[in-house]
Amino acid sequence: MLTALDHVQPAAPAGSEDVLRTFCITALGMTEIPKPPVLARRGGCWFTGDGGQVQIHVGVEDGFRPPRRAHPAVRVTDLDEPAARLEQHGAPVAWGISLPGHRRFFTQDPVGNRLEFLQPLR
């Protein structure tokens, strides 16, 4: 039986770890966590946020091309805070048509992966 989503793994080109570290740590407010040694030699980097409730595991992919539509969606309690933080760090913020009962926007990481942020309305 499914109980929770453990992590999301977007792909990235080899050598992009430093720019993704900067993005995840400064623009998303996450903390880098060490990859297990057996996986660390593959490249990539892992991040956590919200006390471990959210994890992003960036994996290196040969011939990387960012997906056009596929993306993770992150639920937040105050949508304006991550939008302002992302804009402050130079990331694009494109407000989407609100889903019933939600506000949302899309952004891209430095290698072109699409991310959605949404806030349930009370």
Phi, psi and omega per residue, in radians:
M1 nan 2.438 3.117
L2 -1.321 2.389 -3.128
T3 -2.117 -0.525 -3.114
A4 -2.965 2.822 3.007
L5 -1.559 2.141 -3.064
D6 -1.369 -0.836 -3.140
H7 -2.828 2.928 3.034
V8 -2.040 2.424 3.138
Q9 -2.143 1.643 2.984
P10 -1.354 2.716 3.095
A11 -1.649 2.856 3.121
A12 -2.723 2.738 3.089
P13 -1.282 2.658 3.076
A14 -0.979 2.443 3.105
G15 1.512 0.032 -3.115
S16 -1.676 0.085 -3.070
E17 -1.001 -0.734 -3.083
D18 -1.135 -0.749 3.132
V19 -1.190 -0.587 3.093
L20 -1.285 -0.587 3.028
R21 -1.034 -0.862 -3.141
T22 -1.013 -0.803 -3.134
F23 -1.090 -0.900 -3.068
C24 -1.168 -0.653 -3.105
I25 -1.382 -0.841 -3.052
T26 -1.501 -0.804 -3.059
A27 -1.431 -0.594 -3.133
L28 -1.735 -0.213 3.114
G29 1.253 0.470 -3.122
M30 -1.616 3.023 3.097
T31 -2.102 2.355 3.084
E32 -1.287 2.429 3.059
I33 -2.087 2.566 -3.101
P34 -1.208 2.449 3.012
K35 -1.390 2.594 3.040
P36 -1.016 2.477 -3.078
P37 -0.913 -0.642 -3.120
V38 -1.138 -0.450 3.125
L39 -1.701 -0.405 -3.056
A40 -1.063 -0.562 -3.101
R41 -1.200 -0.221 3.108
R42 -1.410 -0.174 -3.054
G43 1.554 -3.038 -3.108
G44 1.509 -3.106 -3.127
C45 -2.767 2.686 -3.095
W46 -2.078 2.554 -3.123
F47 -2.414 2.691 3.087
T48 -2.371 2.706 3.102
G49 -2.611 2.935 3.118
D50 0.930 0.837 3.084
G51 1.108 0.508 3.124
G52 1.628 -0.001 -3.123
Q53 -1.324 -0.391 -3.134
V54 -2.187 2.256 3.078
Q55 -2.324 2.415 3.009
I56 -2.105 2.191 3.097
H57 -1.976 1.758 -3.137
V58 -1.387 2.197 3.128
G59 -1.986 2.462 3.128
V60 -1.399 2.363 -3.114
E61 -2.307 2.163 3.044
D62 -1.106 2.441 3.141
G63 1.161 0.496 -3.082
F64 -0.939 2.353 2.939
R65 -2.398 2.210 -3.118
P66 -1.121 2.431 3.097
P67 -1.181 2.552 -3.118
R68 -1.344 -0.681 -3.050
R69 -2.115 -0.557 -3.102
A70 -1.091 2.429 -3.097
H71 -2.941 2.689 2.937
P72 -1.464 2.699 3.055
A73 -2.122 2.251 -3.092
V74 -1.910 2.169 3.101
R75 -1.483 2.348 -3.133
V76 -2.269 2.875 3.123
T77 -1.633 -0.417 3.136
D78 -2.404 1.661 -3.028
L79 -1.096 -0.521 -3.107
D80 -1.186 -0.523 -3.119
E81 -1.144 -0.927 3.123
P82 -1.169 -0.553 3.100
A83 -1.077 -0.821 3.139
A84 -1.128 -0.735 -3.133
R85 -1.109 -0.774 3.118
L86 -1.106 -0.795 3.112
E87 -1.081 -0.678 3.117
Q88 -1.047 -0.550 -3.123
H89 -1.722 0.263 3.018
G90 1.465 0.155 3.117
A91 -1.486 2.515 3.112
P92 -1.249 2.528 3.054
V93 -2.238 2.006 -3.141
A94 -2.045 1.925 -3.122
W95 -1.208 2.303 -3.135
G96 -1.709 2.884 3.022
I97 -1.070 2.270 -3.100
S98 -1.134 2.367 2.987
L99 -1.347 2.702 3.075
P100 -0.922 2.151 3.097
G101 1.387 0.182 -3.108
H102 -2.501 2.638 2.845
R103 -1.845 2.636 3.134
R104 -2.727 2.794 2.977
F105 -2.553 2.863 3.098
F106 -2.071 2.647 3.032
T107 -2.506 3.122 3.060
Q108 -2.308 2.526 3.014
D109 -1.390 3.057 -3.059
P110 -1.109 -0.283 3.120
V111 -1.809 0.093 3.036
G112 1.742 0.059 3.075
N113 -1.225 2.367 -3.141
R114 -1.475 2.401 3.090
L115 -2.270 2.436 3.073
E116 -1.998 2.446 3.038
F117 -2.134 2.329 3.136
L118 -2.446 2.610 -3.132
Q119 -2.191 2.119 3.036
P120 -1.140 2.427 3.073
L121 -1.571 2.487 -3.137
R122 -1.514 nan nan
